[in-house]
Amino acid sequence: MPQTDYLKKILTARVYDIVQETPLEKAPQLSRRMGNHIYLKREDYHEVFSYKIRGAYNKMAQLTHEQIKQGVITASAGNHAQGVAFCASHLKCKAIIVVPETTPAVKIDAIKRFGGEYISIVLHGGSYTDAYDHAMTLQKQNKLTFVHPYDDPDVIAGQGTMAMEILRQHSERLDAVFVPIGGGGAIAGIASYIKAIHPEIKVYGVQSVDSDAMAQSVKAGKRVTLKDVGIFADGTAVKQPGKETFRLVQQYVDGIILVDTDAICTAIRDVFQDTRDILEPSGALGLAGLKAYIEKTGAKNEHLVTIASGANTNFNRLRFVADRAEMGEAREALFAITIPEARGSFKKLCDLLGEHRSITEFNYRMNSTNAAHIMVGIAISNHGDSIKISDKLTKKGFQHVDMTHNDLAKQHVRNMIGGAVSARDELLYRFEFPERAGVLFSFLNSVSPHWNISLFQYRNQGGDFSSILVGIQVPSDERAKFKKFIPTLGYRFWDETDNAAYRLFLN
């Protein structure tokens, strides 16, 4: 579809039948700290707490009377499902919403609350892909209209109304807009509109490093399908971008910025400090990318907008966010330091670390008669401080490993230090489990008849999935059999046996 057609579709979109224009608010504290003018497009202010209602309604409002009477169907366990449910109730249109069986009850309750008597929920499969495939089967059987979460021109145009509002609301010079990317519906609509009206304004997409299907696709020049995706920023965890959204991103987007979990957690905290509102991880993704842009380019006094795309988060997740925000802001470094078990060595280390730094965490346990391994959290002011601390430790003769970016250390090991045990033939694996009843026992029943479990730690991150660390004793002559067995469990996993955090503190 030509750019002029998208411009017309956005200008004539039906979204204002049901939603009000959301404000564009300056973040004063963050703007001062970052030396730029930073604005938040408050899409979390919608009644369903995300922008997804724009595209869903624009699609459904343009259906014929016959299509409305026949009904619609979609597949989603998140913000799009809630948007479709709300629109179905408003239009008095029957809607089937297919969600994975792993979907938490809190999300299912929200869908029911918005849709009321007009929606029915079908649980199918263990992933979004399973739910989508089943939805397409039901769509053909019942001759329903499928309301796609992102890869549909009417949905894209509905999301593009955000850009129309931004340009109307911001009367000063605007340098760049930062948009979170999952399937690409939001950035496709926003970029199409902005580049048609003000092509000099930069449009950047932002993705999590472990859910970067669009970034990889742009680099490859064709749509890429990821084997699996990260689950922290679940609202943008899409394995393959849309066909139409990919085309528009290739044509109009100036670049895609990748950020990690720590940076997203810090962005959530930044928004809270300025607004006292709490965004979901995907909702803060754009801000994390905006901050990375400033750090990389050294931008000063620019006018930058990011989409605060949603606020549907679990309260229990805030514990994990708080733990990781310090790392993302480069306010804490994590080191594993080895000291000799000799009189005075412990004091020598304390004197070195405590001279000009605040210690945020200190875990110590004798490891052997010759040495001790210590996990130390140290307050820093920027990323370069970690290098300075490392250089100082080296000069003073302390063996050490920088664990600041070691997920195993941050999620599990720092909470487990209490004495290393030598478990014969032990392998260490980290798994992501869906938060649903019986999944842990199912895993244990699958593994324990074959091999002994020697270590187990469960870490609830307050989301739909949790991280679990498992030590399994596997004799050398059974390793090949074990390597084939692990993928059959059906969970995302990492082999952490050679991770320095495990070697130093748990083995």
N, C-alpha and C positions, 0 to 999 in steps of 0.2 A: 504494500500500500504506500503511495507517495507521501512525502512529508506534509504536503498541503492538505491531503485528506485527513491525516491525523490532527492537524491543527483545527480543521473544521469540526472533526468529531469531538475534540476536547472542548472547543468553544460552545458546542451544542449539547454537551453531556447532560444527562438527566439527574445527576447526583444531588442537586439542590432541591429536588422534590422531597428529600428525606434527611439530608444533613445540612448543617450550617458551616460556614467558612471557619476554619480553625485559625487561631492566632499565630503570628510569627513573633516570638519573644526573644529579646536579647538576654544572654547569660552574663550578667555583669561581673561576677567574681572570676569566672573562667576567662572572659574577655580580657580583664586586667592582667591576669596571670600569664596568659598566652600572648599578650601584646597584639591582639587582633580583635575585630568586632565579630563575635560569634552569636548566631541566632538559631533558635530551635523552632522548627515548624511542628506545632503541637498536635500531631495526629493521634496522640493518646487521649485527646479530649473527646473523641467521638463516643457515642453511647455504648458501642461495643469495644471501646478502648484501642482501636487500631484503624488504619486507613483502608483496610480491606473492604469495608462497607461501600466505599466509592465505586470500585470496579464491579463488585457483585450487583449493586443496585443498577448501575448503568447498563449492565448486560440484561438483567431481568426486566427492567422497565421498558425495554424495547422489544420484548417478545410479543408475539401476536396473542389475541384472545384465545385462540385454540391452543397455543403452546402453554399459556398460563393455566388453562383448564386441564391440560394433560399432566402438567407438573414438571419439576426440574430435579436434577440430581447432581451431587458433587462428591468429591472425596477430599477430606481434610480433617485433621484433629485439632486445628488451631484457629487462628484469627479469621481465616476465610470461611470456615464452617460457621462461626458465630455471625459473620456478616451475611451469609446466605440465609441463615435461620431468621435473622432480624428482618431481612427484605421479604422473605416468604410470608412472614406474619403481616407485614405492612401491605403487601400486594394480594393477600389471601390466596396464595399459591402453594399447593402441596409440594413439599420438597423431601427427598430422600438424601440423607447425609451419611456416607459410608466412612467409618473411622476404623483404625486398627484396633485389634483386641487389647492392645497394650495401653490404650488411651486412659488416663486417670479419670476417676469419677468426677473430679472437680470440673474438668473440661466438658464432659458429657452433660453435667448439670447446667453449665452455662449455655450450651447449645439448646437444651430443652427450654431454658428460661426465656431465651430470645425468640425461639420459634413457636413455642406453645403447641397448640393443637394442629398446626399446619406442617409440622416436620415429624419425620420418623427417622430413627437412628439405626443403622445396620452396622454391627461389629463384624469385621472380617480381617483375618490375617494378622501378621505380627509387624507389618511395616506399612508406610504410606503407599509403596508400590503395590503391595497386595491389595490394599483398599481401593486404589485407583483402578487396577485391573478388574476387580469385582464390580466397581461402579460402572465401568464401561460395558460389562456384560448385562447388568441390570438396565442400563440406558437403552441398549438395543432391544432387549426383551419387552420393555414397557413403553418404548417410543417417547422417552423423556428428553428434555433439553439439558445437555451437560453444561454446567457453569464452571468453567476452568479457573483455577486459582490465579493464573497469570498469562497463559498463552492464547489470548483471544483479543481481537482488536477493540471490542467494546469494553472489555475489562481494562486493557491498557489505556484507553482514552479516559475511563473513569479515574484511574490513578493519576493521569496527566493533569487533572484539574488542580492538583497540589501545586504544580509549577505556575499555573495561571494565577493562583492566589498569591504565591510568593512574589512574583514580578509586580503585582498590583500593590502588595503590602510594603515592599521595600523600595522606597523612592530614591535612595542613594545608590552610588555605584555598587554593583554586586560582582564579586570576583569569581566565586565558585560555589557550587552546591554539591553536597555529599549525600549519597543515597545508598541505603543497605540493599544488597542483592541476594535474593534466593533464586527464584525462577526467572526474575527479571522484569516483571510487569510494571513495577513502580518506576524503575529507572528508564525503561523504554518509553513510558508516557511522558515522564518529566523531561528527558533529554530531547524528545521529539518536539515538544512545545518550546523549550528554552532556545534550542538551536534555530528554530524558525523565527523567533522574535528577537533574540539577542545572541547571535552566534559567538560573540566574544566571551560570553560567560562560560567558564569551564564546568563540566559535569563529570564528577568522579563517582564510581561505584565503590562500595566497600564490602568485602567478604571476610569471613573467618578463614584462617589458614587451613582448617580441616574441612571446610565446605566451600571450596573455591572452584566449583564446576564452570561458572561463567568465565573466570579469569583463565582457566586452563583452555577453555574453548576458544577464547579470543586469541590466545597464544598459538594454538594449533591451527586456527583458521577453519575449524569445524566443531560441531557440538561434541563435547566429551561427556561420557557417563562415568561418574565416580563409583568405585566398588562399594564404598561406604562413606558416611559423612559424620562429622562431629555432632554432638547432641546438646552442647551447652546453649548455643544460639539456635534453638530448635526452630524458630520461626523462619529462618533462612537456610535450613539444612535440606538442600535440594540436590539430588544426584545428577540431574541433567537440566540445563536451561531450556526454555521454550524455543521452538523454531523461529517464531516471529520476533520474540524478545531478543534472541541472539542476533538476528539480522539488524535490528534497530540499535543494539548496543555497539555492534561493529561499526555502524555508520555514524553514530552521534556521540558516543561517550569518549571522553578524553583519556581515561585511564581507570584502572581498578587497583585499589589499595587493599592489602591483606593485613589483618591484625590478629593477635592471639587472644586467648581467654583472659589473660591478665589485663590486657589493654581494654577489653570490653567491660570487665568488672570495674576498672578505674573510671570509665566513662559513665557507668551507672551511678557511681558515687559523685562524680562531678555534677551531674544533673540534679541529684538529691541536694547537694550543698547549695545550689543556686535556686532551686524551685521547691524543695521538700517533696517532690514527686519521685516515684520509683519506676523507672522504665524496665521492660523485660530486656534480656540480653540482645535480641535482634533489634529492639527499639533504640539501643544505645550504640549499635554497630557503626552507624554513620558518624557519630561524634568521635568514636575511637579512630576512625579513618581520617577525620578532619585534623585531629591532634597529631597523627602520624605525618600528615602532609605538612603541617607547620614545622615539625621537628626536622623533616627531611629537607625542606626548601628554605627554611629560615624566614618564612613569610612574616611581614610586619605590617600592621595597620590595614590589613585586607578585610573585606566584608565577606564573611563566609556563613553559609546556611547549611544546616543538616536536618534531615527528617527524623524527628522523634517518633518512630513509626508505630510503637505500640507499648502497652503497659499491662499485658496479661501474663503475669508472673506468679509463681508460687512463693508465699511468704517464707517458707522454710529455706528457699534458695538463697536468701540474704546472708545466711551464715557463711556459705561458700564464697559469695561475692565479697564480703568483708575480708575474708582470709586472703583473697587473691588481689585485692585492689592495691595494696601497698607495693606488691611486686610490679604491677602494671604501671604505676606512677614512678617507678625507679626510686621508691622510698625504703625498700628493704632488699638486701642481698642475702643469699643463703650459701653458706660455705660448710664443707666437710673438711675438718682439719685433723691431722694425725699428730699426736704429741708422744714423746717417749714417757713410759711409766717410771719417771725418775723424780726425785724430790726437787721441787722448784720449777718444773717445766709448766705445770698448770698455772702457777702464778705469773710466769713469764708471758704466757699467752694472754692472760687476763690484762696484764699491764699494757701489752701491745694493742689489744683490741679496744680497751677502755680508755685509751689516752685521749682520743678526739672523737670517738664514735659512741652512739647509744646502742646498747645491745637489746634487741627485741626478743630474742629467744636463745636459750642455751641448754642443750641436751648433752649430758656426759654419762658415759658408762665405760668402766674398764673392759677392754677387749681381750687382753692377754697379759702375760707378765712383762712384756716388752713395750707395748704401745696401747694408746687409747685413741678412739675416734670420737670427735665432738662435732655436733651439728649446731651451727651458730647463725642466728639471724642478726643482721647488722643494719642499722639505719643509714641510708645514703640519701643524697640529694639529686643525683643524676646517674645515668647508665655508666658514665666514665669512672665513677667512684669504685665500682667493682674491680676494675682493672688496677686502680691505685692500691686497693686493699690487697689484691693478689700479689702485686709487686712487693709490697711491704712484708707479707708473709714469706715470700720466697727469699728475700734478703735476710730475714731472721732465721732461715733454715727450717721453716715449718712446711711439711708436705700438706697439700690441700687440693680440693676440687671445688670449682665454682658450681653450685647446685641451683643457682637462681632460676635457670630455665629448664630444670629437670622435673618433669611432671610427677614422676614416681616419688621423688623426695618431697615435693610440695603437697601431694595428695595423701600419701600414705606413711612414708618412712619417718617423717618428722613427728608423727603421732604414735610411733611404735617403738622408739628407741628405749631399750631396757635390758640390753644384753644380747649378744649374738649367740646363736646356737648352730652347731655344725650338723645339719641334717643330710645324711648320706644320699647321694644321687638326686639332690633337690634341683628342680627347675622352678623358675618364678614367672608367673603369668599375671597380667592385668586384664580384666574383662570389664565390658560395659553391659550391665543388666537392665532390662526394663523393670520399672518399679511396679510390679504386680504380685499378687498373692501366689505363693508356691514356687516362684521362680528359683529361689535359692535352694530349696529342697530338691527341686528337679535337677539342678546342676550337680549337687552333691551326690544324688543317687546315680547320676550318669558317670561320674568320675570314680567314686569310692570303690565300686566293685573291682576296678581294674588296677588302680594305683592309690597309694596312701597320700592323704592330704596332710602336709606338715606345717602349713602356715595359712592363715585365713584372716583377712581384714575387710570389713564392709564399710564403705564411706558414702553416706547419703549426701548428695549435692543439692537436695531440695528440688530436683527436677523430675522429669519422667524417667530418667535413667540414673543409675548409680555406678560408681567405680568399685570393683572388688579385686583384691590382691590375693593370689592363691599360690602357695608353695606345694609342689607335687613331686613325690619321690619316684623317679623313673630310672630303673637300671639301664646301663649303657646299651645292653642288647635289646632293649625295648623302645629305644628312642625313635626309630623309624616308624614303628607302629603308633607311637604317641603323636608324632607330628601329623600323621594322617587323621588321627582321631579328633584332635582339637578343633579343626574347622567344622566337623560334623555337629558340634554343640550349637552352632547357629548364632553365636554371640561375637561381637567385635572384640578383638584381643590383640595384645602386644606381648612379645617375649621379652621379659625384663631381666633374664638370668645374668646378663653381662653388664647390667646397669651399675655404675659406681656406687650409687646410694645403697643398693642391696649388698654389694660386696663389702662395703665398709661397715655397715651398721646391722645387718641382719644375718649374715652368713659367716 
